[in-house]
Amino acid sequence: MPRYLSLVRIDENNAPAGGPSDELMQRMGELIEEITKAGVMLATDGLTPSAQGKRVRWEGGELSVTDGPFTETKEVVGGYAIMQCKDMAEAVEWTKRFLKVHEEFWTVTCEVREIAEG
């Protein structure tokens, strides 16, 4: 069965200063438990703010390392999920359910991509 990566993209400039609410975390936990019991969720986690990250780039035979935050980027990867689904449509349905647990003031985008095997 194919695996899919859902990259959770957020706009750190418009995210709530205190992070996700307790209610959001509870709803997210319940959904993650449901997805896991369904045998779909393989791994998921949120990521620390981009200010705590590094960007490593290879260009023209040279490596460079840039400290976060990455101001030229509007959206950053805020988390991920790896799911095993029968097809892309199922992966998108689970991703839609994940997005719907967020309050209306959140702006969250998920990019769903099949993981290349072999």
Buried (B, 14 or more C-beta within 10 A) or exposed (E): EBBBBBBBBBBBEEBEEEEBEEEBEEBBEEBBEEBEEEEBBBEBEBBEBBEEBEEEEEEEEEEEEEEBBBEEBEBBBBBBBBBBBEEEEBBBEBBEEBEEBBEEEBEBEBEBEEEEEE
